Amino acid sequence: TARPFNWFQYLEQSGSAAAPVSLFSKDVPDHGFCPGMKLEAVDLMEPRLVCVATVTRIVHRLLRIHFDGWEDEYDQWVDCESPDLYPVGWCQLTGYQLQPPAVNTGKAVLWGGRGRAPPLFKGVFVVWIHLESLDPQESLDP
């Protein structure tokens, strides 16, 4: 069984100093976020993507961000003052491409209901993403 990590021993062996506790803010700003609020959020696993998202939980200054249309396992905890959170309409205002929610039809996952994958999939595949393909002979209509 591995012994628990010992910070004091590690600092001594590495000749390092710990960052003082006084450097870390304990203040919780009156941020005003509430569960259910919609926003645009950077996907920290793929930082070039800004996605439609929902605040699902709040713990002090941390917000749990759910990417609409994706499984909960992709949710991310983000500080309320993170530069990776934007108000609804930010992408349109700045001309940055907003990733719409995935839509599950029961037969395939469609992004924004347009029947095509988001730009991420144009020749680039990421290991953790689950893809489903359409049978070109089968209609999406129920």
DSSP file (Angstrom, degrees, kcal/mol; ACC not computed):
  #  RESIDUE AA STRUCTURE BP1 BP2  ACC     N-H-->O    O-->H-N    N-H-->O    O-->H-N    TCO  KAPPA ALPHA  PHI   PSI    X-CA   Y-CA   Z-CA
    1    1 A T              0   0    0      0, 0.0     2,-0.2     0, 0.0     0, 0.0   0.000 360.0 360.0 360.0 132.1    0.0    0.0    0.0
    2    2 A A        -     0   0    0      1,-0.1     3,-0.1     3,-0.0     0, 0.0  -0.475 360.0-118.4 -73.8 141.9    1.3    3.4   -1.0
    3    3 A R        -     0   0    0     -2,-0.2     3,-0.1     1,-0.1    -1,-0.1  -0.459  37.7 -94.4 -75.1 152.1    1.9    5.9    1.8
    4    4 A P        -     0   0    0      0, 0.0    -1,-0.1     0, 0.0     2,-0.1  -0.341  51.2 -90.9 -64.7 150.0   -0.1    9.2    1.7
    5    5 A F        -     0   0    0     -3,-0.1     2,-0.6     1,-0.1    -3,-0.0  -0.386  37.1-150.2 -63.8 135.7    1.6   12.1    0.0
    6    6 A N     >  -     0   0    0      1,-0.2     4,-2.3    -3,-0.1     5,-0.2  -0.910  10.8-171.2-114.7 105.0    3.6   14.2    2.5
    7    7 A W  H  > S+     0   0    0     -2,-0.6     4,-3.0     1,-0.2     5,-0.3   0.917  85.0  52.8 -61.0 -46.3    3.8   17.8    1.5
    8    8 A F  H  > S+     0   0    0      1,-0.2     4,-2.0     2,-0.2    -1,-0.2   0.916 112.1  45.3 -59.4 -43.9    6.3   18.8    4.2
    9    9 A Q  H  > S+     0   0    0      2,-0.2     4,-2.7     1,-0.2    -1,-0.2   0.914 113.6  50.1 -64.8 -43.1    8.7   16.1    3.2
   10   10 A Y  H  X S+     0   0    0     -4,-2.3     4,-2.4     2,-0.2     6,-0.2   0.918 110.4  49.2 -62.7 -44.4    8.3   16.8   -0.5
   11   11 A L  H  X>S+     0   0    0     -4,-3.0     5,-2.1     1,-0.2     4,-0.8   0.902 113.2  47.4 -62.5 -41.2    9.0   20.5    0.0
   12   12 A E  H ><5S+     0   0    0     -4,-2.0     3,-0.6    -5,-0.3    -2,-0.2   0.938 113.9  46.3 -65.3 -47.1   12.1   19.8    2.0
   13   13 A Q  H 3<5S+     0   0    0     -4,-2.7    -2,-0.2     1,-0.2    -1,-0.2   0.847 117.7  43.0 -65.5 -34.6   13.5   17.2   -0.5
   14   14 A S  H 3<5S-     0   0    0     -4,-2.4    -1,-0.2    -5,-0.2    -2,-0.2   0.521 105.6-125.3 -90.8  -5.0   12.8   19.5   -3.5
   15   15 A G  T <<5 +     0   0    0     -4,-0.8     2,-0.2    -3,-0.6    -3,-0.2   0.847  64.4 139.6  65.2  32.9   14.1   22.6   -1.8
   16   16 A S      < -     0   0    0     -5,-2.1     2,-0.4    -6,-0.2    -1,-0.2  -0.621  48.1-135.8-108.2 165.0   10.8   24.3   -2.6
   17   17 A A        -     0   0    0     -2,-0.2     2,-0.2    -3,-0.1    -5,-0.0  -0.960  22.2-121.6-120.0 140.6    8.5   26.7   -0.7
   18   18 A A        -     0   0    0     -2,-0.4     3,-0.0     1,-0.1   -11,-0.0  -0.506  33.1-104.7 -75.3 145.8    4.7   26.4   -0.5
   19   19 A A        -     0   0    0     -2,-0.2    -1,-0.1     1,-0.1     5,-0.1  -0.564  47.6-106.8 -66.5 131.2    2.6   29.3   -1.8
   20   20 A P    >   -     0   0    0      0, 0.0     3,-2.0     0, 0.0     4,-0.3  -0.312  16.4-125.2 -65.6 144.7    1.3   31.0    1.3
   21   21 A V  G >  S+     0   0    0      1,-0.3     3,-1.9     2,-0.2    -2,-0.1   0.803 106.3  71.8 -57.3 -31.1   -2.4   30.5    2.2
   22   22 A S  G 3  S+     0   0    0      1,-0.3    -1,-0.3     3,-0.0     4,-0.1   0.698  87.4  64.8 -62.2 -18.6   -2.8   34.3    2.2
   23   23 A L  G <  S+     0   0    0     -3,-2.0     2,-0.6     2,-0.1    -1,-0.3   0.673  87.1  82.7 -76.4 -16.6   -2.4   34.4   -1.6
   24   24 A F  S <  S-     0   0    0     -3,-1.9     2,-0.3    -4,-0.3    -1,-0.0  -0.794  81.7-128.4 -98.3 123.4   -5.6   32.4   -2.1
   25   25 A S        -     0   0    0     -2,-0.6    -2,-0.1     1,-0.2    -3,-0.0  -0.478  22.9-178.2 -71.5 129.5   -8.9   34.3   -2.0
   26   26 A K        +     0   0    0     -2,-0.3     2,-0.2    -4,-0.1    -1,-0.2   0.424  49.3 114.1-102.4  -2.8  -11.5   33.0    0.3
   27   27 A D        -     0   0    0      1,-0.1    -2,-0.0    34,-0.0    34,-0.0  -0.456  55.9-151.8 -71.2 138.9  -14.0   35.6   -0.7
   28   28 A V        -     0   0    0     -2,-0.2    32,-0.1    32,-0.0    -1,-0.1  -0.936  18.8-139.3-110.6 107.7  -17.1   34.5   -2.5
   29   29 A P        -     0   0    0      0, 0.0     2,-2.2     0, 0.0     3,-0.2  -0.276  22.7-110.2 -65.4 152.6  -18.3   37.3   -4.8
   30   30 A D        +     0   0    0      1,-0.2    31,-0.0     2,-0.1    -2,-0.0  -0.562  53.3 167.1 -78.9  77.8  -22.0   37.9   -5.1
   31   31 A H        -     0   0    0     -2,-2.2    -1,-0.2     1,-0.1    30,-0.0   0.767  34.1-141.0 -75.0 -27.4  -21.9   36.6   -8.6
   32   32 A G        +     0   0    0      1,-0.3     2,-0.1    -3,-0.2    -1,-0.1   0.431  47.4 145.3  84.4  -2.8  -25.6   36.2   -9.2
   33   33 A F        -     0   0    0      4,-0.0    -1,-0.3     3,-0.0    -2,-0.1  -0.433  26.0-171.9 -68.6 145.0  -25.4   33.0  -11.1
   34   34 A C    >   -     0   0    0     -2,-0.1     3,-1.8    23,-0.0    21,-0.2  -0.973  33.6 -90.4-134.6 149.6  -28.4   30.6  -10.5
   35   35 A P  T 3  S+     0   0    0      0, 0.0    21,-0.2     0, 0.0     3,-0.1  -0.333 112.5  33.6 -57.1 139.3  -28.9   27.0  -11.6
   36   36 A G  T 3  S+     0   0    0     19,-3.8     2,-0.1     1,-0.3    20,-0.1   0.200  82.5 135.4  98.8 -14.7  -30.7   26.8  -15.0
   37   37 A M    <   -     0   0    0     -3,-1.8    18,-2.7    18,-0.2    -1,-0.3  -0.438  48.2-136.2 -68.9 139.9  -29.1   30.0  -16.4
   38   38 A K  E     +A   54   0A   0     16,-0.2    50,-0.4    -2,-0.1     2,-0.3  -0.695  34.7 149.7 -95.0 149.1  -27.9   29.7  -20.0
   39   39 A L  E     -A   53   0A   0     14,-2.1    14,-2.5    -2,-0.3     2,-0.5  -0.931  47.1 -97.6-159.0 179.6  -24.5   31.0  -21.2
   40   40 A E  E     -AB  52  86A   0     46,-2.8    46,-3.2    -2,-0.3     2,-0.4  -0.961  44.7-176.6-111.2 130.0  -21.8   30.4  -23.7
   41   41 A A  E     -AB  51  85A   0     10,-2.5    10,-3.2    -2,-0.5     2,-0.3  -0.967  28.1-117.3-134.8 143.2  -18.8   28.5  -22.3
   42   42 A V  E     -A   50   0A   0     42,-2.6     2,-0.9    -2,-0.4     8,-0.2  -0.573  30.1-125.4 -72.5 135.0  -15.4   27.3  -23.5
   43   43 A D    >   -     0   0    0      6,-2.4     3,-1.3     3,-0.5     6,-0.4  -0.765  18.6-156.5 -81.0 108.6  -15.0   23.6  -23.6
   44   44 A L  T 3  S+     0   0    0     -2,-0.9    -1,-0.2     1,-0.3    -2,-0.0   0.705  91.8  55.9 -65.1 -19.1  -11.8   23.2  -21.5
   45   45 A M  T 3  S+     0   0    0      1,-0.3    -1,-0.3    29,-0.1    -2,-0.0   0.729 125.5  22.3 -81.1 -22.5  -11.1   19.8  -23.1
   46   46 A E  S X  S-     0   0    0     -3,-1.3     3,-2.7     3,-0.2    -3,-0.5  -0.637  79.1-172.2-141.4  76.2  -11.2   21.5  -26.6
   47   47 A P  T 3  S+     0   0    0      0, 0.0    -3,-0.1     0, 0.0    -2,-0.1   0.556  76.8  67.0 -59.2 -12.6  -10.5   25.2  -25.9
   48   48 A R  T 3  S+     0   0    0     -6,-0.1     2,-0.5    -5,-0.1    -4,-0.1   0.607  88.3  85.1 -81.9  -7.7  -11.2   26.4  -29.4
   49   49 A L    <   -     0   0    0     -3,-2.7    -6,-2.4    -6,-0.4     2,-0.5  -0.802  57.1-168.5 -98.0 131.8  -14.9   25.5  -29.0
   50   50 A V  E     -Ac  42  98A   0     47,-0.6    49,-3.3    -2,-0.5     2,-0.3  -0.985  22.6-170.6-113.7 125.3  -17.4   27.8  -27.3
   51   51 A C  E     -Ac  41  99A   0    -10,-3.2   -10,-2.5    -2,-0.5     2,-0.3  -0.776  32.1 -99.0-121.9 156.7  -20.6   25.9  -26.6
   52   52 A V  E     +A   40   0A   0     47,-1.8    16,-1.4    -2,-0.3     2,-0.3  -0.602  58.3 172.5 -67.8 130.1  -24.2   26.5  -25.6
   53   53 A A  E     -AD  39  67A   0    -14,-2.5   -14,-2.1    -2,-0.3     2,-0.4  -0.909  29.2-143.0-144.8 166.4  -24.2   25.6  -21.8
   54   54 A T  E     -AD  38  66A   0     12,-2.5    12,-3.0    -2,-0.3     2,-0.6  -0.993  22.5-124.3-133.6 138.0  -26.3   25.7  -18.6
   55   55 A V  E     + D   0  65A   0    -18,-2.7   -19,-3.8    -2,-0.4   -18,-0.2  -0.738  35.2 170.6 -77.0 121.1  -25.3   26.4  -15.0
   56   56 A T  E     +     0   0A   0      8,-2.9     2,-0.3    -2,-0.6    -1,-0.2   0.664  58.4  10.7-108.6 -21.0  -26.4   23.2  -13.2
   57   57 A R  E     - D   0  64A   0      7,-0.9     7,-3.1   -23,-0.1     2,-0.4  -0.992  57.0-153.7-157.4 151.4  -24.9   23.6   -9.7
   58   58 A I  E     + D   0  63A   0     -2,-0.3     2,-0.4     5,-0.2     5,-0.2  -0.995   9.9 178.2-132.9 128.8  -23.2   26.2   -7.6
   59   59 A V  E >   - D   0  62A   0      3,-2.5     3,-2.6    -2,-0.4     2,-0.4  -0.898  67.9 -64.3-129.7 101.7  -20.8   25.7   -4.8
   60   60 A H  T 3  S-     0   0    0     -2,-0.4   -32,-0.0     1,-0.3    -1,-0.0  -0.419 122.2 -10.7  56.4-111.0  -19.5   29.0   -3.4
   61   61 A R  T 3  S+     0   0    0     -2,-0.4    19,-2.7    -3,-0.1     2,-0.4   0.468 117.9  96.0 -96.7  -0.8  -17.6   30.5   -6.3
   62   62 A L  E <   -DE  59  79A   0     -3,-2.6    -3,-2.5    17,-0.2     2,-0.4  -0.740  55.3-162.0 -94.8 137.5  -17.6   27.3   -8.5
   63   63 A L  E     -DE  58  78A   0     15,-3.2    15,-2.7    -2,-0.4     2,-0.7  -0.947  15.1-138.4-114.9 133.8  -20.2   26.7  -11.2
   64   64 A R  E     -DE  57  77A   0     -7,-3.1    -8,-2.9    -2,-0.4    -7,-0.9  -0.848  24.3-157.1 -90.3 119.7  -20.9   23.4  -12.7
   65   65 A I  E     -DE  55  76A   0     11,-3.4    11,-2.2    -2,-0.7     2,-0.5  -0.862   6.3-162.9-104.2 124.5  -21.3   23.9  -16.4
   66   66 A H  E     -D   54   0A   0    -12,-3.0   -12,-2.5    -2,-0.5     2,-0.8  -0.915  17.1-135.5-106.3 129.6  -23.3   21.5  -18.5
   67   67 A F  E >   -D   53   0A   0     -2,-0.5     3,-2.3     4,-0.3   -14,-0.2  -0.766  33.9-114.6 -85.9 114.2  -22.8   21.5  -22.3
   68   68 A D  T 3  S+     0   0    0    -16,-1.4    34,-1.1    -2,-0.8   -16,-0.2  -0.183  97.1  17.4 -55.9 131.3  -26.3   21.3  -23.7
   69   69 A G  T 3  S+     0   0    0      1,-0.3    -1,-0.3    32,-0.3     2,-0.2   0.304 106.0 101.9  90.9  -8.0  -26.9   18.0  -25.6
   70   70 A W  S <  S-     0   0    0     -3,-2.3    -1,-0.3     1,-0.1     5,-0.0  -0.693  80.6 -93.1-106.4 160.3  -23.9   16.2  -24.1
   71   71 A E    >   -     0   0    0     -2,-0.2     3,-1.8     1,-0.1    -4,-0.3  -0.300  36.7-111.7 -66.4 154.7  -23.8   13.6  -21.3
   72   72 A D  G >  S+     0   0    0      1,-0.3     3,-2.2     2,-0.2    -1,-0.1   0.744 110.2  76.7 -60.1 -24.5  -23.3   14.9  -17.8
   73   73 A E  G 3  S+     0   0    0      1,-0.3    -1,-0.3    -7,-0.0    -2,-0.0   0.687  90.6  56.4 -63.7 -15.5  -19.8   13.2  -17.7
   74   74 A Y  G <  S+     0   0    0     -3,-1.8    -1,-0.3    -7,-0.1    -2,-0.2   0.430  80.2 122.3 -94.2   0.0  -18.6   16.1  -19.9
   75   75 A D    <   -     0   0    0     -3,-2.2     2,-0.4    -4,-0.1    -9,-0.2  -0.234  48.2-154.0 -59.2 152.0  -19.7   18.8  -17.3
   76   76 A Q  E     -E   65   0A   0    -11,-2.2   -11,-3.4     2,-0.0     2,-0.5  -0.981  13.5-131.1-133.2 143.7  -16.9   21.0  -16.0
   77   77 A W  E     +E   64   0A   0     -2,-0.4     2,-0.4   -13,-0.2   -13,-0.2  -0.825  34.2 178.1 -91.8 129.6  -16.4   23.0  -12.8
   78   78 A V  E     -E   63   0A   0    -15,-2.7   -15,-3.2    -2,-0.5     2,-0.1  -0.984  33.2-107.5-135.9 142.1  -15.4   26.6  -13.5
   79   79 A D  E >   -E   62   0A   0     -2,-0.4     3,-2.2   -17,-0.2   -17,-0.2  -0.421  32.1-121.0 -65.4 143.0  -14.7   29.6  -11.3
   80   80 A C  T 3  S+     0   0    0    -19,-2.7    -1,-0.1     1,-0.3   -18,-0.1   0.712 113.8  48.0 -61.3 -20.4  -17.5   32.2  -11.4
   81   81 A E  T 3  S+     0   0    0    -20,-0.2    -1,-0.3     3,-0.0    -2,-0.1   0.137  82.6 139.9-105.0  19.4  -15.0   34.8  -12.7
   82   82 A S    X   -     0   0    0     -3,-2.2     3,-1.1     1,-0.1    -4,-0.0  -0.336  55.9-138.5 -63.5 139.9  -13.5   32.6  -15.3
   83   83 A P  T 3  S+     0   0    0      0, 0.0    -1,-0.1     0, 0.0    -3,-0.0   0.464  98.2  74.8 -75.2   1.2  -12.6   34.3  -18.6
   84   84 A D  T 3  S+     0   0    0    -42,-0.1   -42,-2.6   -43,-0.0     2,-0.4   0.303  80.5  82.8 -95.6   8.6  -14.0   31.1  -20.3
   85   85 A L  E <   +B   41   0A   0     -3,-1.1   -44,-0.2   -44,-0.2   -35,-0.0  -0.939  56.8 179.1-114.6 136.0  -17.7   32.1  -19.6
   86   86 A Y  E     -B   40   0A   0    -46,-3.2   -46,-2.8    -2,-0.4     3,-0.1  -0.949  29.8-105.5-134.1 152.7  -19.6   34.4  -21.8
   87   87 A P    >   -     0   0    0      0, 0.0     3,-2.1     0, 0.0     4,-0.3  -0.368  53.9 -80.8 -71.7 157.6  -23.1   35.8  -21.9
   88   88 A V  T 3  S+     0   0    0    -50,-0.4   -36,-0.0     1,-0.3   -50,-0.0  -0.365 121.0  28.9 -56.1 130.8  -25.7   34.5  -24.4
   89   89 A G  T 3> S+     0   0    0     -3,-0.1     4,-2.4    -2,-0.1    -1,-0.3   0.305  82.4 116.2  98.9  -7.9  -25.0   36.3  -27.7
   90   90 A W  H <> S+     0   0    0     -3,-2.1     4,-2.3     1,-0.2     6,-0.3   0.921  76.7  49.6 -59.9 -45.4  -21.3   36.8  -27.2
   91   91 A C  H  >>S+     0   0    0     -4,-0.3     4,-1.7     1,-0.2     5,-1.3   0.917 112.3  47.4 -61.7 -43.6  -20.3   34.6  -30.1
   92   92 A Q  H  45S+     0   0    0      1,-0.2    -1,-0.2     2,-0.2    -2,-0.2   0.914 112.5  50.2 -63.1 -42.5  -22.7   36.4  -32.4
   93   93 A L  H  <5S+     0   0    0     -4,-2.4    -1,-0.2     1,-0.2    -2,-0.2   0.870 119.7  35.5 -63.4 -38.6  -21.5   39.8  -31.3
   94   94 A T  H  <5S-     0   0    0     -4,-2.3    -1,-0.2    -5,-0.2    -2,-0.2   0.564 108.2-117.4 -95.3  -9.9  -17.8   38.9  -31.8
   95   95 A G  T  <5 +     0   0    0     -4,-1.7     2,-0.3     1,-0.3    -3,-0.2   0.608  65.2 143.6  82.9  11.4  -18.2   36.7  -34.9
   96   96 A Y      < -     0   0    0     -5,-1.3     2,-0.4    -6,-0.3    -1,-0.3  -0.644  58.6-105.4 -84.9 143.2  -16.9   33.6  -33.1
   97   97 A Q        -     0   0    0     -2,-0.3   -47,-0.6    -3,-0.1     2,-0.4  -0.546  30.8-149.0 -74.7 122.6  -18.6   30.3  -34.1
   98   98 A L  E     -c   50   0A   0     -2,-0.4   -47,-0.2   -49,-0.1   -49,-0.0  -0.768  11.8-132.8 -89.4 131.2  -20.9   29.0  -31.4
   99   99 A Q  E     -c   51   0A   0    -49,-3.3   -47,-1.8    -2,-0.4     3,-0.1  -0.763  26.0-140.9 -83.6 115.3  -21.3   25.2  -31.1
  100  100 A P        -     0   0    0      0, 0.0     3,-0.1     0, 0.0    13,-0.1  -0.243  30.7 -81.7 -71.9 164.7  -25.0   24.5  -30.9
  101  101 A P        -     0   0    0      0, 0.0    11,-2.3     0, 0.0   -32,-0.3  -0.323  45.7-109.9 -64.0 147.5  -26.4   21.7  -28.6
  102  102 A A  E     -F  111   0B   0    -34,-1.1     2,-0.5     9,-0.2     9,-0.3  -0.562  30.2-147.1 -72.1 143.3  -26.3   18.2  -29.9
  103  103 A V  E     -F  110   0B   0      7,-4.4     7,-3.5    -2,-0.2     2,-0.7  -0.972   2.0-149.3-117.8 122.3  -29.7   16.8  -30.7
  104  104 A N  E     +F  109   0B   0     -2,-0.5     5,-0.2     5,-0.2   -35,-0.0  -0.818  17.1 177.3 -94.6 114.9  -30.4   13.1  -30.1
  105  105 A T        -     0   0    0      3,-2.4    -1,-0.1    -2,-0.7     4,-0.1   0.476  51.7-111.0 -92.0  -3.8  -33.0   11.8  -32.6
  106  106 A G  S    S+     0   0    0      2,-0.3     3,-0.1     1,-0.0    -2,-0.1   0.091 114.9  54.9  91.6 -23.2  -32.8    8.2  -31.3
  107  107 A K  S    S-     0   0    0      1,-0.4     2,-0.3    33,-0.1    26,-0.1   0.686 122.1  -8.7-109.6 -31.0  -31.1    7.2  -34.5
  108  108 A A        -     0   0    0     32,-0.1    -3,-2.4    -5,-0.1     2,-0.6  -0.979  68.5-104.9-160.0 161.8  -28.2    9.6  -34.6
  109  109 A V  E     -F  104   0B   0     -2,-0.3     2,-0.4    -5,-0.2    -5,-0.2  -0.873  36.8-168.3 -97.0 124.6  -26.8   12.6  -32.9
  110  110 A L  E     -F  103   0B   0     -7,-3.5    -7,-4.4    -2,-0.6     2,-0.6  -0.911  17.2-134.0-113.2 139.8  -27.3   15.8  -34.9
  111  111 A W  E >  S-F  102   0B   0      5,-0.9     3,-1.7    -2,-0.4     5,-0.5  -0.834  88.5 -13.9 -95.3 121.3  -25.7   19.1  -34.1
  112  112 A G  T 3  S-     0   0    0    -11,-2.3    -1,-0.2    -2,-0.6   -10,-0.1   0.674 114.4 -78.9  64.5  16.1  -28.1   22.0  -34.2
  113  113 A G  T 3  S+     0   0    0     -3,-0.3    -1,-0.3   -12,-0.2   -11,-0.1   0.618 108.6 115.1  70.7  11.4  -30.6   19.8  -36.0
  114  114 A R  S <  S-     0   0    0     -3,-1.7    -2,-0.1     2,-0.2     3,-0.1   0.477  81.4-121.5 -96.0  -2.5  -28.7   20.2  -39.2
  115  115 A G  S    S+     0   0    0      1,-0.2     2,-0.3    -4,-0.1    -3,-0.1   0.734  77.7  99.5  73.3  21.5  -27.6   16.6  -39.6
  116  116 A R  S    S-     0   0    0     -5,-0.5    -5,-0.9     0, 0.0    -2,-0.2  -0.971  74.1-107.5-138.1 155.7  -23.9   17.4  -39.7
  117  117 A A        -     0   0    0     -2,-0.3    -7,-0.0     1,-0.1     5,-0.0  -0.390  43.1 -97.5 -76.4 156.9  -21.1   17.2  -37.2
  118  118 A P    >   -     0   0    0      0, 0.0     3,-2.2     0, 0.0     4,-0.2  -0.250  46.5 -92.1 -67.5 165.7  -19.6   20.4  -35.8
  119  119 A P  G >  S+     0   0    0      0, 0.0     3,-2.0     0, 0.0     5,-0.2   0.729 117.8  78.4 -53.9 -25.0  -16.4   21.7  -37.4
  120  120 A L  G 3  S+     0   0    0      1,-0.3     4,-0.3     3,-0.1    -3,-0.0   0.814  91.0  54.1 -52.0 -32.2  -14.3   19.8  -34.9
  121  121 A F  G <   +     0   0    0     -3,-2.2     2,-2.5     2,-0.1    -1,-0.3   0.383  69.3 117.1 -91.4   5.1  -14.9   16.6  -36.9
  122  122 A K  S <  S-     0   0    0     -3,-2.0    -1,-0.1     1,-0.2     3,-0.1  -0.460 112.1 -38.8 -73.3  78.2  -13.7   17.9  -40.3
  123  123 A G  S    S+     0   0    0     -2,-2.5     2,-0.5     1,-0.2    -1,-0.2   0.434 123.2 100.2  84.9  -0.1  -10.9   15.4  -40.5
  124  124 A V        -     0   0    0     -4,-0.3     2,-0.4    -5,-0.2    -1,-0.2  -0.976  48.7-174.2-122.8 124.2  -10.0   15.6  -36.8
  125  125 A F        -     0   0    0     -2,-0.5     2,-0.4    -3,-0.1    -4,-0.1  -0.937  11.0-151.9-118.7 141.7  -11.2   12.9  -34.3
  126  126 A V    >   -     0   0    0     -2,-0.4     3,-1.6     1,-0.1    -2,-0.0  -0.917  18.8-130.0-113.6 136.4  -10.7   13.0  -30.6
  127  127 A V  T 3  S+     0   0    0     -2,-0.4    -1,-0.1     1,-0.3    -2,-0.0   0.835 102.5  51.6 -55.6 -41.0  -10.5    9.8  -28.6
  128  128 A W  T 3  S+     0   0    0      2,-0.1     2,-0.4    -3,-0.0    -1,-0.3   0.517  88.4  96.5 -81.5  -3.4  -13.0   10.7  -25.9
  129  129 A I    <   -     0   0    0     -3,-1.6     2,-0.5     1,-0.0    -3,-0.0  -0.726  66.0-142.8 -92.1 133.8  -15.8   11.7  -28.3
  130  130 A H        -     0   0    0     -2,-0.4     2,-0.4     2,-0.0    -2,-0.1  -0.824  19.8-165.6 -93.5 125.4  -18.5    9.1  -29.2
  131  131 A L        -     0   0    0     -2,-0.5     2,-0.4   -23,-0.0   -23,-0.0  -0.873   9.4-167.0-111.9 144.5  -19.6    9.3  -32.8
  132  132 A E        -     0   0    0     -2,-0.4     2,-0.3   -23,-0.2   -23,-0.1  -0.963  13.2-147.8-122.2 147.0  -22.7    7.7  -34.4
  133  133 A S        -     0   0    0     -2,-0.4     2,-0.3   -26,-0.1    -2,-0.0  -0.806  10.7-123.5-115.1 158.8  -23.1    7.5  -38.2
  134  134 A L        -     0   0    0     -2,-0.3   -26,-0.1   -26,-0.0     5,-0.0  -0.728  16.9-126.0 -97.4 145.5  -26.2    7.6  -40.3
  135  135 A D    >   -     0   0    0     -2,-0.3     3,-2.3     1,-0.1     0, 0.0  -0.840  18.9-147.1 -85.0 116.0  -27.2    4.9  -42.8
  136  136 A P  T 3  S+     0   0    0      0, 0.0    -1,-0.1     0, 0.0    -2,-0.0   0.722  97.4  56.6 -61.3 -18.8  -27.7    7.0  -46.0
  137  137 A Q  T 3  S+     0   0    0      2,-0.1     2,-0.4    -3,-0.0    -2,-0.0   0.581  96.3  78.6 -85.4 -10.3  -30.5    4.6  -47.0
  138  138 A E  S <  S-     0   0    0     -3,-2.3     2,-0.1     2,-0.0    -3,-0.1  -0.847  76.2-133.0-107.7 134.9  -32.5    5.3  -43.8
  139  139 A S        -     0   0    0     -2,-0.4    -4,-0.1     1,-0.1    -2,-0.1  -0.484   7.5-139.2 -79.5 151.1  -34.6    8.4  -43.2
  140  140 A L  S    S+     0   0    0     -2,-0.1    -1,-0.1    -6,-0.0   -33,-0.1   0.588  72.3 108.5 -83.1 -11.7  -34.4   10.3  -40.0
  141  141 A D              0   0    0      1,-0.2    -2,-0.1     0, 0.0   -36,-0.0  -0.435 360.0 360.0 -68.7 138.6  -38.1   10.8  -39.9
  142  142 A P              0   0    0      0, 0.0    -1,-0.2     0, 0.0    -2,-0.0   0.516 360.0 360.0 -67.6 360.0  -39.8    8.7  -37.2
